[in-house]
Amino acid sequence: MEQAIPESWRSALAGVLARPAARQLGGWLREQEAAGKAIYPPRGARLRALELTSLDSVKAVILGQDPYHGPGQAHGLAFSVPHGMRPPPSLQNIYKELRADLGVEPPAHGNLEGWAREGVLLLNACLTVEDGKPASHSGRGWEAITDALVTAVAERPMPSVFILWGAHAQKKASQIPALQSGRHLLIQSAHPSPLSAHRGFFGSRPFSRTNAFLESEGRGAINWRLD
């Protein structure tokens, strides 16, 4: 991997990065870029979630599938877009549920770095995607890396919340034994996509449920308001 692993996550990834599959992933990405394919997010932003949220600071994990596949959208945080980019439909629905759940008015932007700094790990199962081709980097090696990251959070003694939107996130979580320990809260619902949000995402109250659990465990509530 071309990008340095943030120090707090290095031990969690040491084993998986030593495997041949991780080196093959790096080589394959370089080949794709050399062939002229646009890969999102760009180099230097692919581990942004780990840079903003250290392992020790994680209170909650929101698990996505892969980055946005349109130009300028992906910047290393699941469901987030940079300032100046219109919030995509799934994020607009997340904001609607935030307002209904906590009465928090959505910001005029789609940048979720404020949540990351509050201890919300905004992690995709795959950390890259080809322009215009969702799930195009699935099965190339990212899954083992992100499994290791989720496992590292789940194996800590501190109770955390895992917010699993959609079947893909729920399937990934079911493969991680440490999540079944009982000390964590798993919030599972339909995905916020317009195709599924009305089938159980709206009304699921993930934000208030997260804060109630964290406060009951003495970890402190997350400030979900974005400036």
Secondary structure as GFF3:
##gff-version 3
##sequence-region A 1 227
A	DSSP	three_ten_helix	7	9	.	.	.	ID=ss1
A	DSSP	alpha_helix	10	17	.	.	.	ID=ss2
A	DSSP	alpha_helix	20	34	.	.	.	ID=ss3
A	DSSP	beta_strand	39	40	.	.	.	ID=ss4
A	DSSP	alpha_helix	48	52	.	.	.	ID=ss5
A	DSSP	three_ten_helix	55	57	.	.	.	ID=ss6
A	DSSP	beta_strand	60	64	.	.	.	ID=ss7
A	DSSP	alpha_helix	89	102	.	.	.	ID=ss8
A	DSSP	alpha_helix	113	117	.	.	.	ID=ss9
A	DSSP	beta_strand	120	124	.	.	.	ID=ss10
A	DSSP	beta_strand	129	130	.	.	.	ID=ss11
A	DSSP	alpha_helix	142	154	.	.	.	ID=ss12
A	DSSP	beta_strand	161	165	.	.	.	ID=ss13
A	DSSP	alpha_helix	167	174	.	.	.	ID=ss14
A	DSSP	three_ten_helix	177	181	.	.	.	ID=ss15
A	DSSP	beta_strand	185	189	.	.	.	ID=ss16
A	DSSP	three_ten_helix	197	199	.	.	.	ID=ss17
A	DSSP	alpha_helix	206	216	.	.	.	ID=ss18
###
